[in-house]
Every structure is written in C-alpha cells, then in structure tokens.
C-alpha cells in the first residue's frame, strides 16, 4: 500500500482508504466507507423514509 494513493491519514491520524484502494481490492465490504466507489450506504443527500403499514385487523 502506498500513502497518498491507497490511503491517507486524516486530521485525527486515522487511516482512510481511497477509492483507488477499494477498486484494487475488488469488492465492497458494506461498511459505508467514505470513498466507496460502489456508493454503498450513500443516498445522494436525499432523506429516505420507510413506509410502514399496519397489519389488517379483523
């Protein structure tokens, strides 16, 4: 792994993987990574709501 290509250190000193690293890895880990090239867990800033239905009662 190469710093600046595959990862960088954020202001807190934590390692953040880049989209290039994820693409090299070849699959999505489904952890909502900041630079996920598959956009897992990202909704484009839209608020999502789930429609809840009540069960039919007789």
C-alpha positions as CSV (number, residue, x, y, z in Angstrom):
1,X,0.0,0.0,0.0
2,X,1.2,3.5,-0.9
3,X,0.3,6.5,1.2
4,X,-1.4,9.2,-0.9
5,X,-2.6,6.6,-3.5
6,X,-4.2,3.8,-1.4
7,X,-4.8,5.7,1.8
8,X,-4.2,8.9,3.6
9,X,-4.1,10.0,7.3
10,X,-7.0,12.3,8.3
11,X,-6.7,15.1,10.8
12,X,-7.2,12.7,13.7
13,X,-4.3,10.4,12.4
14,X,-6.7,7.7,11.2
15,X,-6.0,5.8,8.0
16,X,-8.7,6.5,5.4
17,X,-8.8,4.2,2.3
18,X,-9.2,5.8,-1.1
19,X,-11.5,4.8,-3.9
20,X,-8.4,3.5,-5.8
21,X,-7.6,1.1,-2.9
22,X,-11.2,-0.2,-2.8
23,X,-11.2,-0.8,-6.6
24,X,-7.9,-2.7,-6.3
25,X,-9.4,-4.8,-3.5
26,X,-12.2,-5.6,-5.9
27,X,-15.3,-5.8,-3.7
28,X,-17.5,-3.8,-1.4
29,X,-17.1,-4.6,2.3
30,X,-20.5,-2.9,3.1
31,X,-19.1,-0.7,5.9
32,X,-20.1,2.6,4.3
33,X,-16.6,3.7,3.7
34,X,-16.0,7.3,3.0
35,X,-14.6,6.8,-0.5
36,X,-16.6,3.7,-1.6
37,X,-16.6,3.5,-5.4
38,X,-19.8,1.5,-5.2
39,X,-21.6,4.2,-3.1
40,X,-22.8,1.7,-0.5
41,X,-24.8,3.4,2.1
42,X,-25.0,6.7,0.3
43,X,-28.4,8.1,-0.8
44,X,-27.2,11.3,-2.6
45,X,-28.2,13.5,0.3
46,X,-31.9,12.6,0.0
47,X,-33.8,11.8,3.1
48,X,-35.3,8.4,2.9
49,X,-38.4,7.2,4.7
50,X,-39.8,3.8,5.0
51,X,-43.5,3.4,4.6
52,X,-44.9,1.4,7.5
53,X,-48.1,-0.5,7.0
54,X,-50.4,-1.6,9.7
55,X,-51.4,-5.3,9.7
56,X,-55.0,-5.9,8.7
57,X,-57.1,-6.5,11.8
58,X,-60.5,-8.2,11.7
